[in-house]
């Protein structure tokens, strides 16, 4: 099979999240312990991309990240979990930064060969 047949162009747009949805989701999470993405999608009917986007737009009110068992409202009761989430996120950022630098280095090595003479 030629390599050109292996290239798939999948175009999907990110779901949109309103501030009202963020507020409603934060209110729903308050007082709960960890809630998995599966539980959230069953409750709200949205997919996990929506859940991640709501957390991203929550201004830090929704705690989640690498090593977390799901999502929870970030209040005083979440403090024991927050430090671990922060450290895990910093570690992930470091790994992704190394990956980004490698991509950029490789990109520039090819791009300089493509320059017109």
C-alpha positions as CSV (number, residue, x, y, z in Angstrom):
1,X,0.0,0.0,0.0
2,X,1.5,3.3,-1.0
3,X,2.3,5.8,1.8
4,X,-0.1,8.3,0.2
5,X,-3.0,6.0,0.9
6,X,-2.2,6.0,4.6
7,X,-2.7,9.8,5.0
8,X,-6.1,10.6,6.4
9,X,-7.5,14.0,6.5
10,X,-9.9,14.2,9.4
11,X,-11.3,17.6,10.0
12,X,-13.2,18.0,13.2
13,X,-14.1,21.2,14.9
14,X,-13.7,21.6,18.6
15,X,-17.0,21.8,20.5
16,X,-18.0,25.2,21.7
17,X,-18.6,25.9,25.3
18,X,-20.5,28.8,26.7
19,X,-19.8,30.6,30.0
20,X,-23.2,29.4,31.2
21,X,-22.2,25.8,30.6
22,X,-19.0,26.3,32.5
23,X,-20.9,27.8,35.4
24,X,-23.5,25.1,35.4
25,X,-20.8,22.4,35.2
26,X,-18.9,24.0,38.1
27,X,-22.1,24.2,40.2
28,X,-22.8,20.5,39.4
29,X,-19.3,19.4,40.5
30,X,-19.4,21.3,43.8
31,X,-19.6,19.0,46.8
32,X,-18.7,15.9,44.7
33,X,-15.5,13.9,44.9
34,X,-13.8,12.8,41.7
35,X,-16.1,12.3,38.7
36,X,-14.9,10.4,35.7
37,X,-15.3,11.7,32.1
38,X,-17.6,8.7,31.5
39,X,-19.9,9.7,34.3
40,X,-20.0,13.3,33.1
41,X,-20.8,12.3,29.5
42,X,-23.6,10.1,30.8
43,X,-25.0,12.9,32.9
44,X,-24.7,15.7,30.3
45,X,-24.6,13.8,27.0
46,X,-21.5,15.5,25.8
47,X,-18.2,13.8,24.7
48,X,-14.9,13.9,26.6
49,X,-13.6,16.7,24.3
50,X,-16.4,18.9,25.7
51,X,-15.5,17.9,29.3
52,X,-11.8,18.9,28.7
53,X,-12.9,22.1,27.1
54,X,-15.1,23.1,30.0
55,X,-12.3,22.3,32.4
56,X,-10.0,24.5,30.3
57,X,-12.4,27.4,30.4
58,X,-13.1,27.1,34.1
59,X,-10.2,29.4,35.2
60,X,-8.8,26.7,37.4
61,X,-12.0,25.9,39.2
62,X,-12.1,22.4,37.7
63,X,-9.2,20.2,38.8
64,X,-8.0,17.5,36.5
65,X,-4.8,16.5,34.8
66,X,-2.2,13.8,34.4
67,X,-2.7,11.1,37.1
68,X,-6.0,12.5,38.3
69,X,-8.9,10.0,38.6
70,X,-11.3,12.3,36.8
71,X,-12.6,15.8,37.4
72,X,-13.6,17.7,40.6
73,X,-14.3,21.2,41.7
74,X,-11.2,22.9,43.1
75,X,-12.1,24.0,46.5
76,X,-10.3,23.7,49.9
77,X,-11.2,20.0,50.1
78,X,-9.2,19.4,46.9
79,X,-6.0,20.9,48.2
80,X,-4.4,17.5,49.0
81,X,-4.8,16.5,45.3
82,X,-3.9,19.9,43.8
83,X,-0.2,19.7,44.5
84,X,0.1,16.3,42.8
85,X,-1.9,17.6,39.8
86,X,0.3,20.7,39.5
87,X,3.5,18.6,39.7
88,X,2.2,16.1,37.1
89,X,1.1,18.9,34.8
90,X,4.5,20.6,35.1
91,X,6.2,17.2,34.2
92,X,3.9,16.8,31.2
93,X,4.7,20.3,30.0
94,X,8.4,19.5,30.2
95,X,8.0,16.4,28.2
96,X,5.8,18.2,25.6
97,X,8.3,21.0,25.4
98,X,11.1,18.5,24.6
99,X,8.9,17.0,21.9
100,X,8.0,20.4,20.5
101,X,11.7,21.4,20.3
102,X,12.5,18.1,18.5
103,X,9.7,18.8,16.0
104,X,10.9,22.3,15.4
105,X,14.5,21.2,14.9
106,X,13.4,18.6,12.4
107,X,11.0,21.0,10.7
108,X,13.8,23.6,10.3
109,X,16.2,21.0,9.0
110,X,13.8,20.2,6.2
111,X,12.6,23.7,5.6
112,X,16.2,25.0,5.0
113,X,16.5,22.4,2.2
114,X,13.3,23.7,0.6
115,X,14.5,27.3,0.3
116,X,14.7,28.5,-3.3
117,X,18.2,29.1,-4.6
